Amino acid sequence: MLVPMAKVEIIGPKSDFFEVVSLLHEQGKLHIEDLSRKISSGEVPLQRMEVFEQQQEDLERMEELLIRVRAIVKALHRDDIHLDAAARRAQYDELFAQDTKELAAEVSGVIEEVEERTSGLASSRTNLESELSLLARYEPILQKIQPLAKQIVTTGAYESVALLVERRYKSALELLKEELDKLTHKQCEIVSTDVDENTTAAIVVFSKTYSEPVHKFLAMENVNQIRLPSSFEDMPFDVAYESLKERKGHLPAELEKVSIELEEMSKAWYLKLTTIRDVLIDKTEEINTIPKFGRTDYAFVINGWIPVKEVDELRQAITAKWGDDIIVTQTEVSEEEYGDTPVAVKNPTRVAPFATLMGIRGVPRYGTVDPTWMLFIFFPLFYGMIVGDAGYGAIMLAVVLWLRRRFKENELIQVATSIIGPAVTMVIVFGIAYGEIFGDLPYRAGWVYSVTGSTYPWIADGTYAWFGFLPVFHRVAEIMPFMIIAIVAGVVHVLLGLVLGVVNALRTGHKKHLKERGGILMMLVAILILVGVGQLAFLSGTGEIAFQLAVAAIAIAGFIYAIRGGGVMGVVETLESFTHMASYIRIMAVGLAGALFADAINQIVVILSPPGSISIVGILLGVTLHSLHVVMAAFSPMIHALRLNLLEFFSKFYETGEQPYSPFTKTGGE
């Protein structure tokens, strides 16, 4: 749900301004309104609060220190590091209490003690890792070329160049030899050998007299030369290979030594440095926030938003310190201000991750319905309906549980799995309802069979049951009912979206939206009633005609209201509502395609196996194809389920706000 917000105005003497700002920063509940725009436009009769010259100098100094501290923290960061929260908080409070000069002096001292050593170690580690990567890339190349190089004996009058070519282009070496003979007056030789099924190695030996034209020719023709690192380029290839192996053998020990030193530095300084970083961030943020406030000659003015339930705590904190000298005024947020009001969303733990998914469309407009609950219900529901295979769902659920356990500290993975978990759970539920475990395996194994006694229950229509007592909806056999179910789901979903659209229009006082969405809702409901009457045929005679005419009149009236509310867009939205309902057929189409594909895999296994048994080849192929299908089922249906929610459903009611609730708060050393 959306958290109710209150708009507050804080007014007091300028002499208390900085202390009030520090209190607000410490409390961390007020979302600051930037008054500078309203002041510039003359909307409010105030002046902008100014940053003093000394504060500006302090800001620049702290920002410079912050850049250096962040670089050191980055060099010392380790994924497995764990910090004492209490010690960190104590250090934070101690540092934040210092004035700017004391803080700058202490931070500068820490930087001077740590920066040079950390920078040197980090640079060494980077260089060693780069060298190790480079040598690892050259080792297999030299391994291929060096046996051939040993066959070549060169004197000081000759130079050699090594080449690697694909075997399919081996014939090009003859053409290369002809061109080089022209350049060197036949003082050139090419020796080659196949080093593996794809690669041919060649060494070109030529007189040093023609070194420049030969190298220029090879460069112009983009011939793939083996260029060794600078430390090995003057060595023969066989000698370079031995030297490279020796150097590569020493590098891991050197790298380990540097890493251990960095780890020791991290243990000694990481807590201190991250705390300094947070203090500098908070100090600079306080100064950068000053121009957002207003002032008169004698008073300051602070405007902002805060959750309604936090207003009393704010007022009490200010009154306890300043009494009546500072006034806190609460005002209700008017409908005209809904667009500018920051939005805070608070939901139960299981539902909250879906707010992240909802964020794809932006934060909801303040005062409207929070659709997070709807997404929590319908996204897993539609995804489960589409995939609907208990075997696939079990594999997906196992992967989700493994990811949650393996990456407990990774917030992104925790949120993603909290969204996907309910969805794959519904895949298992619908898989049981459809009687599907890795396709039609339960039907073939006799766990699910046709009550009508069909010889081929996975093909013929009939009534199906798990072990004779649990009813099953066999979607492959019951295609038409499955399509009707999908369309009914679409009708219900779209109508619910329109109802929410009407609710939002009433809450925000948007009359045009009320007419447009209310009109479309009236028309669709009336049409559905007419269709229902036609199907049920429970009326007769003049009463039936009168009833149908009345309902038709309501439908026409709804269409007129939709046009009055939205104009041309009212017509477009009306037509879109019909197409959106029809688009829910994708639940049936995509789901049925997946089910048939899984069934086809099982049929292939049967075809490849002897009668009455299953071959190893069939099993291997079946496992491979089902594994591929699990991956496909994990992604493609998810896109369709998201589309049905975020496009077809949300377009009927969802209005986005300007900004999320972002309170003026300290990092607090946490």
N, C-alpha and C positions, 0 to 999 in steps of 0.2 A: 504494500500500500504506500501511497505518497504521504510523507510526513507533513502534517500541518505546520505552516511557517507563519511567523509574525514579523512585521517590519518594525524596527526600532530606531529611534533617534536619540543620540546621547549628546547632551550639551553641557559644557562646563567651562570654567576659567582656563585661559591658555596656559597658565602656570602649572596646571595639573595634566596637561595634554599627554606628555611622554609617559607618565606613570599610568595613565588610563590605557594607553596603547599597549604597554607592557602587560597590564592585567588582562586585557582582551586576548593578547597573544598567548598568555599562560593558560587562560581558560579554554581557548580553542574552540569556541562554539559559534562565533559571529561571522557570517559571510559578509565581507565588506562591499558596500556599494561605492563604486568609483564616481565621486561627485565632480571630477574635473571636467567631464563632458557637459554636464548641466551648468556648471559655472561658466564655461567658455561660451555656451549658447545663451546665457542670461536667464536660464530657466529658474535658477535659484539665486537670491541676492546675497551671495557669499564670495569670498576670495579663496583661492586655493592655498592650502597650507604649504609652506615652503620649507625646503631642506636648508639648514644653515651651512655656511661655508666649511666649518669644522666637521660637520656630519658628512658632507660630501667627500672631504679628504679621508675621513675614517672609512667611508664606504669603498672608495677606490683602493685603499690599502688592504681592507679585508677581502675584497674580490681578488686582488692579486695573490694574497696568501691562500685563498680558497682554491685557486687554480693549481698552485704548487702542491697543496695538501691532497687534492683529488688525484693528481698524478702519482704521488707516493702511495696512496691507498690502493690505486689500481694495480701498481706493481707488487704490492704485498698481499693482494686478495687471494684467498684460497677458498674453494667451495666447501671444504670440510671444517672451516673454522667456526668455533662456538664461543660467544662472548658472554661474560657475566653481566646480566642485565642490571643487577643492583649496583655493581661497581661502575658500570657505564653511566647510570643515572647520577650517581654521586659525583663523578667527574664532570658530567654535563652541568650540574647545578653549580659546582665550584667555578668552572670556567665562565659560565654565563653571568655570574655575579660580578665578575671583574669589569672594570671600566675598559674602554677601547684601547687605551695606551698599554695597560697591564696585559690585556689579552694579546695584543699584537706582539709585545715583547716576548711573552711566553711561547706563542706559536712560532715566532721567528727563531727562537732558540731551539725548539724541537726540530724545525725544518733544517737548520744548520747542522744539527747532529745526525740527522737521518737521511736527508735528501741525497747527498753526494754518494754515500755508500749504497743506498737503495738503487739509485739511478745506474751506478756502475754495475751492480749485480744483475739488474734487469736487462741492461744492454748486453752484458756477457751472455746471459741465458738466451736472449733473442738471437745473438750472433751464432752461438753454438747450435741452437736448434736449426737455424737456417743452413749452417754448414753441414750438419748431419743430414738434413733433407736433400741438400745438393749432392752430397757424396752418395747417398742412397740412390739417387736418380742416375748417377754416372756409373756406379759399380756394375750393374748388369750390362751396360753398353760396353765397358772395357772388358768385361768377362767374355763377351762375344768376339771382340776384335783382337784381344791380345794373343790368342794362339796363332792367328794369321800374322800378327806383327813380328812374332819370333822368327818367322820364315824369311823376313825381309832384313837384309843387312845393308845399311846405308853408311856412306862416308860423309865427310864434311862438305863434299861437293853436291850432295843430293838432299832433297827434302821430301817428306812424306805427308800425305793427308789421308785420314780415314773417313770412310763413307758408310752409311747404312741405307740400304734400299729395300723396298718390298720385293719379294721374289718374283711377283708377277711383272715387275718392271726390270728384271735382270738383263734383258736384251738391250736396255738403254745403255749399259756399260760399254757395249761395242761402239755405239755412236759417240759416247763420251771419249773413248780412246781415240777415235778418228779426229775429233776436234782438238784434243790435247796434243796429238802428234803434229798437227799443223802449227800449233803455238810453240812447241818445244823442238821442232825439227826432228821429231821422232826420238827425242831423248826423254822418253816417258814410258812407264810400264804400270799396268793395273793388274793386281792379284786379288782374286775374290774367292769366297767360299760361302756355302750355305750354313748359317749358324742355327737355324731352326726352320720349321715348315713355312714361316711367313717372312723371314728376313734373310737378306744376303749382305755379308760384310765385304768391303773392298778397301784396299790400300793403294793409293796412287803415289808412285815414286817418280820424281822428276828432278831435273837439274835446277840448282838454286839460281842459275842465271835467268831462268824464266819464272821465278817465284811470283813476281808482281802480276804479269799477265795471266798466269794460271789462277791465282786467288781471285783476281778480278772477274775472270770468266766464270768460275764456280759460283761466285756471289751473284752475278747477273743471271745465271741460269737456275738460281734457287736450289742448287744441289745440297742435299742434307749432309753437311759436314759435321763431324764430331769435334766440338770445340771444348776442350778441357778447362776446368777452373784455372785461374791465373797461377796458382802455386804448382800446377802440374803441366802447364802448357809446353814447357821446354824439354820435357822428358820423353823418351821413347814410350810407346803405348804399353809395352809389357812392363817397363819399370814404373810407369805411372800407375798401373793397375795394382802392383804390389804396395806402392807408397800410399795409394788411396785406401787400400784395405787396412793398412797399419794405422793410418790416421783415423779411420772410421772406428777402429777398435778402441782407440783412446778416448774418443769424444763422449761416450756415455758416462764414463767415470768423471770427466770434467764437468759435464752437465749436472750430474748428481751432486757434486760438491757445491756448485753454485746454487742449486735448488735447496740444498740443506741450509746454506747460509741465509737464503731468502726466507726460508721457513722459520729460522731462529729469529730473524728480524721481525717477521710477522707476529710471532708469539710475544715478542717484547714490546712492539709498538702499535699493533693494529687497533687495539681497543682505544688507546689514547688518540690516535690519528682520526679514527672514524668519529669519535666524540668531538674533537676539534672541528672536523668538517661540519657536523651538525650545528655546532654553536655558531660557526661563521655563516652558515646558511640562514639561520634564524636571525642573527644580528643584521645581516644585509637585507633580509626580507622586511624587518621592522623599518629600516630607513627608506627602502623602496616604496613602502606602503604610505608614507607620510603625504605625498602629493595627492592621494586619493581622497583626503579629508578636506573639509571646508573650515573657514574661520571668519570671524569678524575682527574688529580691532582688539577686542578683549576676551573673546570666547572661541572655543573650537566646536565643530559640529561633526559628528560621526553618524553615518547612516549605514544600515545593513539589515540582513535577515537572519533569523535564528529560529530553531524549532520552538513552537509555542510552549512546550513543557519545560524549556530551558530559560524562559524569560525571567521567572522568579529568582532563579539562582543567580543570573546576571545582575538583576536589580539589587539583590541582597548583598552581593560581593561589593558592588560600588557603594551602596549606602553604608556598609560596615566601615569602609575606609574614608569616605568623603562626606557622609551624611547627606544633607540637602544641597550641598554645593554643586553637585552634579546631578542632572535630571535625566532619567531614562523614560522615554515616552514610547509606549507600544501602540501601533496602529494596525487595524485589520487590513489584510491584503485585498484590494478591490479587484473586480473582474478586469478592469483596464490594465492592472499591473501583473496579471497572470503570466503574460509573455516574458516579463523581465524577472519574475521570481525564480530564484534557484530551486532546483528540484532535488529532494532527498527521497530515496526509495528504501523502505525497510520491510523485509519479508522474513518468514521463518527460514531456518537454516537450509532446509531441503529445497525451498523455492528460490532463495536468493540468487544462486548461480544463473538462473534463467534471465535475471535482469541484465547480465552481461551479454547474453544472446540477443535480448531485446534492444541492447545498445546499438546494434547494427542500424536500426532506424533512428537513433538519437534518443535523448532522454524525453520522457513524456512531458507534455505541457502541464504546468502546475494547475491544479483544480480539476483535472480530468481523471478518468478511471485508469488505475494502474493495471495493465494487462499481463503482468508477470505470472499471475495465477493461471490465466488462460493458456499461456505458452507452456507452463508446467504440465497442464493437462493434455492439450491437443498435440503438441509436438511429439511426445512419446507415443500417443495414441495412433497418430497417422503413420509414424515410422513403423510401429509394430504391425499395423494393418497391411502395410506394403510388403515388408520383408516376411513376416509370418512363418518363420521356420525355427523350431525349438532347438535344433542342432546348431544352426548358425548363431542363434541368440546365445546359446551356452558358451560357444567359443568367444564371441564378442564380450560377454560378461566376464569371462575368465581374464581376457586381455585388460579390461577396464580395472578389475580388482588388482591385477599385477601392477599396472601403472600407478594406481593409487598407493600401493604399498612400496613400490620401488622409488617413487619420486614424491615422498611425503613433504619435502621442503619446496617443491616447485608449485607455486601458486597457480600458474596457468594450467598445468596438467590436472591439478586438483579441481579447478573450476570446470574444465572440459569434461573430465570423467563424471563429475556430479551431474552434468547435463546428459551425457551419453548413457550413463548407468540406467536411469529410469526408461530410456528409449529401448535399450537392448533387453531389459526385463520384459517390456511389452512385446518384444519380438518373440520371446519364449511363450508368453501367455497366448498370443494369437497363433503361434506354431502349434500349441496343443489344441486350440479351438479348430484349426484347419486340419489337424492330424498330420502335420508335416515335421519330419526330422530328417534333415538332409534330403529334402524332396519327398518323394512318395515312398520312402523306405518303410514306414509303418504299414502302408497298404500292401506292399509286396511281401512283407514279413508276416502278415496276418494279424498284426496288433490292432489295425483298424480295418474293418471289413464292411461290405455293403449288407445291410439288413435285408435288402430285396433279393440277395442271393446272386448278384451278378458275377459272371465268370471273371471279368476284368474290372474290378471295382475302381481302379484308378482312371478308367476311361469312361465307363457308363454312368448315367445318372442313377441316383438312388439315395437312400437314407443310410448314413454311415455312423459307426460308433467305435470307440476305443474299447476293445475287449468285450464288446456287446452291451455296455451299460452307459458310457459317456458319449453323448451326442457330439457329432463332428460336422462342421460346415466344410464340405469338400469344394474349395473354390475353383479347382480346375474343371470339375464336372458341372458346378453350378455357376456358370459364367454370368448369365443374365441376372440372377439374384445378387451376385457379387457387385455387378455394375449398379444395380438399384441401391444397394447399401451405400456404395461410394457416393452416388448422387444425393441420397438422403443426408449423408454426413455433410456434404457441401451445402445443401439447403439450410440445415440447422446452423452450420458454422457462419454462413453469410448473414443469415437473419440475426444471429446473436451479435455479429459485428455491427449491424445496423441499429440494433437496440442500444448497444453501447455508444454508438454515434449519437443517438437521440439523447442519451443520458449526459454525454459530454457537452452537447449543445445547450442543454438546460442548465448545467453547472456553470458554463462559461458565459451564458447569456448571448450566444451566437445564433440570432434568429434565422439567418439564411441557411446555416447548417441544419438547424432544426427542421425547417421546411423541406430542404433537399433530402435529408436522410429519413425524416419521418414520412415524407411522401413516397419515397422508394419502398420503405417498409410496408406502408399501407397497400401499395400496388402489388407487391410480391405476395403478401399474405392473402389478399383478395384473389389473386390468380391461383394460388395454391388451394384455396377453398373451392373455387370453381372446378379445378381439376379433381379435387376430392369428391365433390358432389357428382361430377360426371362418372367417376369410377364406382361410387357407392350406389348411385341411383336410388336414394331413399325418399326422394320427393316425387310427386306426380302432379299432373294437371297444371292448372293456373298457378298454384302455389309454387311449384318448381320454377316456372318461368319468372314469376315475380321475384323470387329469391335470387335467381341467377342475374336478373337485371339489376337488383339492388347491389349485389356484390360487384358486378361489372362497373356500376357507377362509382363505387368506392375505389376500384382500381384506377379508373380514369381520373378521379379527383386526386388520388395519390400522385399520379403522373404529372398532373397540373401543378401540384404543390412542389414537386421535385424541380420542375422547370422554373417556377417562381423563385425558388431558393437558390438554384445554381445556374439558371440560364441555360446556355448551350451545354455547359458542363453537367447540368442536371440530366440532360438527355444522355450524355456520354456515360455518366455514372450509372444510370438506369440500365443501359445496354451492357455495361461492364458487369453489373450484378448478375445478369443472366449468364454471361460467358464465364464468370468466376465460378458460379455453381456448376456449370458443365465441366470446368477444368478439374474438378475433384474426381472425374473419371480416371485421372492418372493414378489414383489409389488402386483401382482395379487393373488398369493396363500395365503399369510398372510391376505391380505385385504378381499379376498373372504371368508376365514375361519371365520374372525370376523363378516362379514355381515351375514353369514349363522347362526352363533351362536346367533346373535341378533334377527334374524328372528325366530329361534327356540324358543327363550324365549317368543316372542309374541304369537307363536302358542300354547305353553304350557298354557299361560294365557287364550287363547280362549277355549282350551280343558277343563280347570277347571271351566269355566263359563257357565251359562245357555245360550241357544240360544237367541241372540239379546241383551244380556247385559254382564256385567263384574262383577264377584264375588269379594268380599273383599279378599278372599284367593288368587285368581288369581292376584289381584293387588299387594298384599304384596309379593307374590313370584316373580312377574315380577320386582318390584322395587328392591328386594334383588339381583336377578340374573343380572339385568342391572347394579346395583352398582358394583357388582363383575367384570362384564365385562369392566366397565369404568376403573377400576384399572388395569386390564390386558392390555387394549388398551393403557394405559398411559405409559407402560414400554416395553412390548415385541416389538411392531412396532418401538419404538424409537431405540432399539438396531439394528434392521434391517436397518433403515434409516441411522444410523451412520455407519454401516458396508459398505453400498453402497458408502458412501462418503469417509470415511477414508481408506478403503481397496481397493475396486474396482477402484475408481476414483483417489485417491491420489497416488496409486502405479504406475500410468502412467507418473507422472511428478514430484512428490514432493521430494525434496532433503532437508535434515535437515542441519542446521548450528551448529556450535560448542557452541555458547554462545549468550544469549540475551543481549541487550544493558543495562548495569548497570553502570551508571555514578557515579563518585566519588563525593558524595554530602552529605551535612549535613541533619540531621533531621530538623534543623532549629527551633526546639521547636514546630513544627506543629504536 
